[in-house]
Amino acid sequence: MTDRQQERVALVTGANRGLGREIARQLAERGHHVLMGARTRDSGEQAAQHLRDLGCSAAAVKLDVTDGRTIRDAVSTAIKEHGTIDVLVNNAGIALDAPDHRPSDPQFETVRTSLDTNLFGAWECVRAVLPSMRTQGYGRIVNLSSNMASLTLTEDDESPAYRISKAALNMLTVLLAAEVRGEGILVNAASPGYTHTDMSPNATLTVERGADTPVWLATLPPDGPSGGYFYERNQLPW
Ligand SMILES: NC(=O)c1ccc[n+]([C@@H]2O[C@H](COP(=O)([O-])OP(=O)(O)OC[C@H]3O[C@@H](n4cnc5c(N)ncnc54)[C@H](OP(=O)(O)O)[C@@H]3O)[C@@H](O)[C@H]2O)c1
């Protein structure tokens, strides 16, 4: 085994808390060097130090997915230091809909802000990492989606900004997977399930469980699926 195969480099956005921090921990536990994206240096450094205290290989990177400059800086520094980024987990996300937000009375500011982070933020990160993945012929891209993004499963009229942003992210997943087919790069969408974090304080699913599917997709073997949408390692209906 070469050094490159021994220690994959994974970039996780929004890794300072919640699911992102746990995804980073599980990837580090599986032998990855994790770059923990965080909007503030302090919150990223605290999270990375926590993993290092557990004996893991982790570093903080300042990365706001709505600020392309921070994405490009983080990725180019990582590539200079490590040669490439093997895994990108687009975890950073926001859920901003007010309980009374209905599609018939749209709050477009909320919709645009949601798209900026949940869709364009992830897309910009992909644009930054893909060239080096293509050069090395290896990559795993995981987009944190949601059961709420499923067109098939959606029956209510709530949270239009969040649902639309994550449904768009699902489509991006399919399109990217098609573009890179045969290049050693697998692109999938993961729903963690309704997980207890700051975003979903009433949920009962643990972050350990919620992180399982994203981590599974981030560590797929070469013959693993691409262009899929998974929850608890099972395909979800689009
Ligand atoms: N929890 C659930 O039930 C659930 C269910 C389905 C899908 N998801 C998805 O899973 C992902 C993680 O959710 P979570 O529950 O862990 O949420 P969370 O506890 O609210 O954490 C969100 C993370 O994203 C970061 N973030 C937000 N905007 C960002 C930006 N512009 N740039 C960089 N980082 C940004 C936050 O950083 P700051 O600390 O700086 O705010 C934080 O680290 C999200 O994409 C979410 O939509 C969650």
PDBQT file of the ligand as one rigid body, heavy atoms in Angstrom, charges set to zero:
ROOT
HETATM    1  N1  LIG A 301     -30.089  17.300  11.943  1.00  0.00    +0.000 N 
HETATM    2  C1  LIG A 301     -30.988  16.805  11.113  1.00  0.00    +0.000 C 
HETATM    3  O1  LIG A 301     -32.058  16.310  11.535  1.00  0.00    +0.000 OA
HETATM    4  C2  LIG A 301     -30.729  16.773   9.630  1.00  0.00    +0.000 A 
HETATM    5  C3  LIG A 301     -31.596  16.036   8.831  1.00  0.00    +0.000 A 
HETATM    6  C4  LIG A 301     -31.371  15.970   7.460  1.00  0.00    +0.000 A 
HETATM    7  C5  LIG A 301     -30.289  16.640   6.918  1.00  0.00    +0.000 A 
HETATM    8  N2  LIG A 301     -29.453  17.348   7.715  1.00  0.00    +0.000 N 
HETATM    9  C6  LIG A 301     -28.331  18.054   7.065  1.00  0.00    +0.000 C 
HETATM   10  O2  LIG A 301     -27.118  17.664   7.679  1.00  0.00    +0.000 OA
HETATM   11  C7  LIG A 301     -26.178  18.754   7.628  1.00  0.00    +0.000 C 
HETATM   12  C8  LIG A 301     -25.662  19.045   9.025  1.00  0.00    +0.000 C 
HETATM   13  O3  LIG A 301     -26.767  19.391   9.838  1.00  0.00    +0.000 OA
HETATM   14  P1  LIG A 301     -26.683  19.545  11.428  1.00  0.00    +0.000 P 
HETATM   15  O4  LIG A 301     -27.933  18.994  11.953  1.00  0.00    +0.000 OA
HETATM   16  O5  LIG A 301     -25.385  19.080  11.936  1.00  0.00    +0.000 OA
HETATM   17  O6  LIG A 301     -26.777  21.140  11.525  1.00  0.00    +0.000 OA
HETATM   18  P2  LIG A 301     -26.191  22.150  12.623  1.00  0.00    +0.000 P 
HETATM   19  O7  LIG A 301     -26.060  21.477  13.925  1.00  0.00    +0.000 OA
HETATM   20  O8  LIG A 301     -27.052  23.359  12.512  1.00  0.00    +0.000 OA
HETATM   21  O9  LIG A 301     -24.725  22.458  12.046  1.00  0.00    +0.000 OA
HETATM   22  C9  LIG A 301     -24.621  23.094  10.806  1.00  0.00    +0.000 C 
HETATM   23  C10 LIG A 301     -23.155  23.260  10.475  1.00  0.00    +0.000 C 
HETATM   24  O10 LIG A 301     -23.082  23.902   9.187  1.00  0.00    +0.000 OA
HETATM   25  C11 LIG A 301     -22.249  25.041   9.344  1.00  0.00    +0.000 C 
HETATM   26  N3  LIG A 301     -22.570  26.096   8.401  1.00  0.00    +0.000 N 
HETATM   27  C12 LIG A 301     -23.741  26.744   8.204  1.00  0.00    +0.000 A 
HETATM   28  N4  LIG A 301     -23.593  27.675   7.248  1.00  0.00    +0.000 NA
HETATM   29  C13 LIG A 301     -22.311  27.592   6.821  1.00  0.00    +0.000 A 
HETATM   30  C14 LIG A 301     -21.537  28.283   5.853  1.00  0.00    +0.000 A 
HETATM   31  N5  LIG A 301     -22.056  29.299   5.133  1.00  0.00    +0.000 N 
HETATM   32  N6  LIG A 301     -20.246  27.917   5.672  1.00  0.00    +0.000 NA
HETATM   33  C15 LIG A 301     -19.696  26.922   6.400  1.00  0.00    +0.000 A 
HETATM   34  N7  LIG A 301     -20.356  26.260   7.367  1.00  0.00    +0.000 NA
HETATM   35  C16 LIG A 301     -21.653  26.590   7.555  1.00  0.00    +0.000 A 
HETATM   36  C17 LIG A 301     -22.454  25.501  10.784  1.00  0.00    +0.000 C 
HETATM   37  O11 LIG A 301     -21.393  26.362  11.157  1.00  0.00    +0.000 OA
HETATM   38  P3  LIG A 301     -21.576  27.503  12.307  1.00  0.00    +0.000 P 
HETATM   39  O12 LIG A 301     -21.310  26.814  13.622  1.00  0.00    +0.000 OA
HETATM   40  O13 LIG A 301     -20.554  28.540  11.955  1.00  0.00    +0.000 OA
HETATM   41  O14 LIG A 301     -22.976  28.013  12.216  1.00  0.00    +0.000 OA
HETATM   42  C18 LIG A 301     -22.411  24.151  11.476  1.00  0.00    +0.000 C 
HETATM   43  O15 LIG A 301     -21.091  23.692  11.604  1.00  0.00    +0.000 OA
HETATM   44  C19 LIG A 301     -26.932  19.927   7.004  1.00  0.00    +0.000 C 
HETATM   45  O16 LIG A 301     -26.638  20.003   5.632  1.00  0.00    +0.000 OA
HETATM   46  C20 LIG A 301     -28.388  19.554   7.218  1.00  0.00    +0.000 C 
HETATM   47  O17 LIG A 301     -29.239  20.155   6.276  1.00  0.00    +0.000 OA
HETATM   48  C21 LIG A 301     -29.649  17.430   9.049  1.00  0.00    +0.000 A 
ENDROOT
TORSDOF 0
